[in-house]
Amino acid sequence: MKMGIADQIKDKVKQTPSGVQVGDIMARGEADLGFQQVSELIHVKGIDYVGPLPAEIQVVTVFSAGLHTGAANPAAAKALVDNLMRPEAAAVIRWQGMEPG
Protein backbone atom coordinates (compact mmCIF):
# COMPACT_ATOMS: atom_id res chain seq x y z
CA MET A 1 0.00 0.00 0.00
CA LYS A 2 0.96 3.59 -0.37
CA MET A 3 -0.10 4.88 3.03
CA GLY A 4 3.29 4.30 4.65
CA ILE A 5 1.89 2.49 7.70
CA ALA A 6 2.81 -1.12 6.89
CA ASP A 7 5.46 -1.39 9.62
CA GLN A 8 3.15 0.14 12.23
CA ILE A 9 0.28 -2.27 11.62
CA LYS A 10 2.02 -5.50 10.54
CA ASP A 11 1.61 -7.15 13.98
CA LYS A 12 -2.07 -6.22 14.12
CA VAL A 13 -3.14 -7.41 10.65
CA LYS A 14 -4.85 -10.74 10.22
CA GLN A 15 -5.52 -12.04 6.71
CA THR A 16 -8.40 -14.46 6.48
CA PRO A 17 -7.90 -17.81 4.80
CA SER A 18 -9.36 -18.27 1.33
CA GLY A 19 -13.12 -18.68 1.49
CA VAL A 20 -13.49 -17.10 4.94
CA GLN A 21 -15.57 -13.94 4.94
CA VAL A 22 -14.13 -10.91 6.74
CA GLY A 23 -17.61 -9.90 7.92
CA ASP A 24 -18.08 -13.25 9.67
CA ILE A 25 -14.76 -12.85 11.51
CA MET A 26 -15.84 -9.39 12.63
CA ALA A 27 -19.34 -10.52 13.64
CA ARG A 28 -17.77 -13.16 15.92
CA GLY A 29 -15.68 -10.44 17.59
CA GLU A 30 -12.36 -11.75 16.24
CA ALA A 31 -11.54 -8.43 14.54
CA ASP A 32 -12.50 -4.82 15.16
CA LEU A 33 -12.00 -3.58 11.60
CA GLY A 34 -12.18 -5.36 8.27
CA PHE A 35 -11.75 -4.69 4.57
CA GLN A 36 -13.56 -6.60 1.85
CA GLN A 37 -15.81 -5.92 -1.13
CA VAL A 38 -18.84 -3.84 -0.15
CA SER A 39 -21.17 -6.54 -1.46
CA GLU A 40 -19.64 -9.01 1.01
CA LEU A 41 -20.04 -6.73 4.03
CA ILE A 42 -23.32 -4.80 3.76
CA HIS A 43 -25.65 -7.68 4.59
CA VAL A 44 -23.66 -9.27 7.44
CA LYS A 45 -25.57 -9.14 10.71
CA GLY A 46 -23.55 -7.97 13.69
CA ILE A 47 -21.30 -5.48 11.90
CA ASP A 48 -21.66 -1.91 10.67
CA TYR A 49 -20.53 -1.08 7.14
CA VAL A 50 -18.96 2.37 7.46
CA GLY A 51 -18.02 3.12 3.85
CA PRO A 52 -15.54 2.55 1.06
CA LEU A 53 -11.82 3.16 1.23
CA PRO A 54 -10.50 6.45 -0.17
CA ALA A 55 -10.27 6.42 -3.97
CA GLU A 56 -6.46 6.64 -3.94
CA ILE A 57 -6.16 3.24 -2.21
CA GLN A 58 -9.39 1.65 -3.41
CA VAL A 59 -9.14 -1.49 -5.54
CA VAL A 60 -12.12 -1.96 -7.84
CA THR A 61 -13.18 -5.44 -8.89
CA VAL A 62 -14.75 -5.55 -12.33
CA PHE A 63 -17.06 -8.44 -13.18
CA SER A 64 -17.47 -9.48 -16.79
CA ALA A 65 -19.65 -12.00 -18.59
CA GLY A 66 -18.63 -14.45 -21.25
CA LEU A 67 -20.51 -17.04 -23.23
CA HIS A 68 -19.10 -20.47 -24.01
CA THR A 69 -19.21 -21.20 -27.73
CA GLY A 70 -20.89 -24.53 -27.02
CA ALA A 71 -23.48 -23.19 -24.57
CA ALA A 72 -26.71 -25.19 -24.61
CA ASN A 73 -28.87 -22.07 -24.64
CA PRO A 74 -26.86 -19.03 -25.76
CA ALA A 75 -30.00 -16.93 -26.27
CA ALA A 76 -30.96 -17.32 -22.60
CA ALA A 77 -27.44 -16.45 -21.47
CA LYS A 78 -27.41 -13.35 -23.65
CA ALA A 79 -30.86 -12.37 -22.33
CA LEU A 80 -29.56 -12.60 -18.75
CA VAL A 81 -26.58 -10.35 -19.51
CA ASP A 82 -28.82 -7.94 -21.44
CA ASN A 83 -31.16 -7.72 -18.43
CA LEU A 84 -28.26 -7.04 -16.07
CA MET A 85 -27.23 -4.14 -18.31
CA ARG A 86 -30.68 -2.52 -18.36
CA PRO A 87 -31.05 0.76 -16.46
CA GLU A 88 -33.78 -0.84 -14.32
CA ALA A 89 -31.23 -3.31 -12.92
CA ALA A 90 -29.00 -0.53 -11.55
CA ALA A 91 -30.97 -0.07 -8.32
CA VAL A 92 -30.79 -3.77 -7.49
CA ILE A 93 -27.10 -3.93 -8.34
CA ARG A 94 -26.42 -0.95 -6.04
CA TRP A 95 -28.57 -2.52 -3.29
CA GLN A 96 -26.21 -5.49 -3.47
CA GLY A 97 -23.21 -3.22 -2.88
CA MET A 98 -21.94 -3.04 -6.43
CA GLU A 99 -21.83 -0.37 -9.11
CA PRO A 100 -23.47 -1.04 -12.47
CA GLY A 101 -21.24 -0.89 -15.52
C-alpha atoms as one frame of an Amber mdcrd trajectory, in Angstrom:
protein
   0.000   0.000   0.000   0.959   3.590  -0.371  -0.098   4.875   3.028   3.288
   4.299   4.651   1.887   2.492   7.700   2.810  -1.121   6.892   5.462  -1.389
   9.622   3.155   0.140  12.227   0.282  -2.267  11.615   2.023  -5.504  10.537
   1.614  -7.152  13.978  -2.072  -6.215  14.118  -3.135  -7.406  10.653  -4.850
 -10.743  10.215  -5.517 -12.044   6.713  -8.403 -14.464   6.484  -7.897 -17.810
   4.798  -9.364 -18.272   1.335 -13.122 -18.678   1.485 -13.489 -17.101   4.941
 -15.575 -13.937   4.938 -14.132 -10.909   6.736 -17.609  -9.900   7.918 -18.077
 -13.253   9.670 -14.756 -12.847  11.512 -15.841  -9.389  12.634 -19.338 -10.518
  13.639 -17.767 -13.159  15.916 -15.676 -10.439  17.589 -12.359 -11.751  16.243
 -11.544  -8.434  14.544 -12.503  -4.816  15.155 -11.997  -3.584  11.598 -12.178
  -5.363   8.269 -11.746  -4.695   4.574 -13.559  -6.604   1.848 -15.811  -5.923
  -1.125 -18.836  -3.838  -0.150 -21.171  -6.536  -1.460 -19.639  -9.009   1.009
 -20.044  -6.727   4.033 -23.317  -4.802   3.756 -25.654  -7.676   4.588 -23.662
  -9.266   7.437 -25.567  -9.136  10.710 -23.553  -7.970  13.694 -21.304  -5.477
  11.898 -21.661  -1.909  10.665 -20.534  -1.082   7.138 -18.960   2.370   7.458
 -18.017   3.123   3.850 -15.543   2.549   1.061 -11.820   3.158   1.225 -10.503
   6.449  -0.168 -10.273   6.424  -3.971  -6.463   6.644  -3.939  -6.165   3.242
  -2.206  -9.387   1.645  -3.410  -9.141  -1.492  -5.544 -12.117  -1.957  -7.838
 -13.182  -5.444  -8.890 -14.754  -5.549 -12.334 -17.058  -8.438 -13.180 -17.467
  -9.485 -16.793 -19.646 -12.004 -18.592 -18.633 -14.454 -21.254 -20.508 -17.045
 -23.230 -19.097 -20.470 -24.014 -19.206 -21.200 -27.734 -20.891 -24.533 -27.025
 -23.478 -23.192 -24.569 -26.711 -25.192 -24.608 -28.868 -22.068 -24.640 -26.862
 -19.027 -25.759 -29.996 -16.929 -26.267 -30.963 -17.324 -22.599 -27.443 -16.452
 -21.467 -27.414 -13.353 -23.650 -30.857 -12.372 -22.333 -29.556 -12.600 -18.750
 -26.584 -10.350 -19.506 -28.817  -7.943 -21.439 -31.158  -7.719 -18.427 -28.262
  -7.044 -16.072 -27.225  -4.140 -18.307 -30.681  -2.516 -18.363 -31.050   0.762
 -16.455 -33.777  -0.837 -14.316 -31.230  -3.306 -12.922 -29.000  -0.527 -11.549
 -30.970  -0.070  -8.317 -30.791  -3.771  -7.493 -27.097  -3.925  -8.340 -26.417
  -0.952  -6.037 -28.569  -2.521  -3.289 -26.212  -5.493  -3.465 -23.207  -3.218
  -2.880 -21.940  -3.044  -6.433 -21.834  -0.365  -9.114 -23.474  -1.045 -12.467
 -21.239  -0.894 -15.516
